[in-house]
Amino acid sequence: MRQPTTEDVSVKNLIKINQLIQERIDIDAFETWYADLSFADQQSFIKTLVLFAYQAGVTDATWEQASSLGGFTGRASLVNKIRSFHLTEFGLHDWIGFDSWLGGLSSHDKYATFLVSVYLFGVAAGSLPQ
């Protein structure tokens, strides 16, 4: 598995993703979009959002703010596991490990990972929840 790139996303979906975080994070629209995707497409969507978050500029403070805004403080072990695949300070990503880990998650934990990725991207891009 290679690193995801923006070339993996259609122009239409690039525009849609950016519109959903333009001024505020439109979590309802993201959730609807996610629910309409197949299992494999949900995984790709999560990886794309994480990639976009890092392209927008993720720091340790970004992770903390996204966790707080998204209400993930009670899911610290999940957030820390997601973070473990993405070494923020070095800009290194274990996409193979992340993909494998995502594939083994329960639907509940995968959905939570999706929500974390939405908030991470939104915060990194300078948006707040709607």
N, C-alpha and C positions, 0 to 999 in steps of 0.2 A: 504494500500500500504506500503510495507516495503522498507527500504533503498536499492537502487541498489547496486550490488556488482560486482566484476570482474567475478564472477561465472556465471553471467547472459549473458556474452559475449563469443561467441565461440573463440577457440584458433585462428582460421583463422582471425577473425575480430580483436582480440587483436593485432596480428602481423601487420595487415593492418593499424590499428590506429597508432601504434608506428612507422611504416615505414613512414607514412605521416607527422610525426613531427620530424623525425630523426635528420636532420641537419637544415632544414627549414620547415616552415608550408606550406604544399602543398594545398593551399586553393582551387585550381581548382579541385583537386582530391576529397577533402572533399565535395565540392559542387555537383559534379557528383554523388557521393555515396548517399548523402542526397536526391537528386532529384529522385533517383531510389527506395527510400524506401516508404512504405505505411505510412499513417498518424500516425498510432500507432507506427510503427518502427521509424519514425522521432522523436517522443517524447522520445522513449527509447534511441535513439542515443544521443539526447541532454543531457539527464540525465546522461548517461554514460560518456560523455565528461566532464561534470561538476564534476562528481565523480572522474574521473581520474585527473582532474586539482587539486582538493583538495588533492588527494593522492600524487601528485607531489610537493605540497607545495604552496598554494595560500596565499598571504598576501595582505594588502591594496595596496602596491606598484605593485603587480601583476595585480590587477584590473585596476590600473591607466595605466600601460604600455599596457595591452591588449586593453583597450579602445582607447588609443592613436594610437597604431599600426593598429587597425582595423578600425579606423575612426569613432568611436562611440561617439565622444564628443557631437555631435548634438542629440544623443539618450540617454542623461544622465538619463532621467526618466525611460527608459526601463532598462538600466544597473543597476540603483539603485533598481529597483523592483526585478531583478534577484538576486542581492546581498542580498536583504532583507530576502530571504529564506535560506541564507547560512551565518551564523554568524561566520565570519572568525576567529575572536579573540578567540572564544570558541570552534570552531570545531563542531558546532551544525548545523544540516540541517533539514529543514522542507520539507521532500520529498513529503509528502501528499499534503501540500499546493502548492508546486512547480508544482507537477503533475497536480493538479486541475487548477492552473493558466495557465499552458501550454495548456491544453485542451481547454481553452476558448479564446485563442489568435487568431487573424486573421492570415491567412497564411503569410502575410507580416511580422507581428510582430514575429511569430514563426520562420520564416526564419532568422530574425535579431537576435533572441535569439540563434539560432543555430550558427550563425557566431560569436557571443560573446563567446559562449562555446568553439568553435574551437580556437579562439585567447587566451582565458583564459588558456586552456590546453597547447597550444603551448608555451606560455610565461612561465607558471609554470614549464614546462619541459625543459626550456632553449632554445627554438627555436625562430626563427624570421620568418616573412612572406617571401614567395618566390617571 
